[in-house]
């Protein structure tokens, strides 16, 4: 199980994209690394992306983790 996390930002009128109130965090649980990598690649090509990560689940009450 992998989590793909991303932060998107909306530029203000001056084009500044580093205002916390204009940022949105999202995450998606994805079964395989191959699918996570494909979705990550899709995200990084999109508009207004500030950051993105693929994370492995180590321990979770919701998902099977790695030991």
C-alpha positions in Angstrom: 0.0 0.0 0.0 1.2 3.4 -0.9 0.0 6.9 -0.2 0.4 9.6 -2.8 0.3 13.1 -1.2 0.1 16.4 -3.0 -0.2 20.1 -2.2 -1.7 22.4 -4.7 -1.7 26.2 -4.5 -3.7 28.9 -6.2 -1.8 32.0 -7.2 -3.1 35.3 -5.8 -3.4 38.4 -7.9 0.3 39.1 -7.7 1.2 35.6 -8.7 2.5 34.6 -5.2 1.8 30.9 -4.6 3.3 30.6 -1.1 0.4 31.7 1.0 -0.8 28.9 3.3 -4.5 29.9 3.0 -4.3 29.3 -0.7 -2.9 25.7 -0.4 -4.8 22.5 -0.4 -3.5 19.1 0.7 -4.8 15.9 -0.8 -3.9 12.2 -0.5 -4.8 8.9 -2.2 -4.3 5.3 -1.0 -3.0 3.2 -3.9 -2.4 -0.5 -3.9 0.7 -0.9 -6.0 3.9 1.1 -6.4 3.4 1.0 -10.2 0.0 2.6 -9.9 1.3 5.1 -7.4 4.1 6.1 -9.7 1.8 6.5 -12.6 -0.6 8.7 -10.6 2.4 10.7 -9.2 3.6 11.3 -12.8 0.1 12.5 -13.7 0.1 14.9 -10.8 3.4 16.5 -11.4 2.3 17.4 -14.9 -0.7 19.2 -13.6 -1.2 22.9 -12.9 -0.5 24.6 -9.6 1.3 21.7 -8.0 3.5 22.8 -5.0 4.7 19.4 -3.9 4.0 15.7 -4.3 5.3 12.5 -2.7 4.9 8.7 -2.8 4.9 7.3 0.7 5.0 3.7 1.9 2.7 2.8 4.7 4.8 1.6 7.6 2.1 1.1 10.2 -1.6 1.9 10.0 -5.0 1.1 11.5 -6.5 1.4 8.0 -4.0 -0.1 5.6 -1.6 -3.0 5.5 1.9 -1.7 6.1 5.4 -2.9 5.5 7.6 -4.3 8.4 
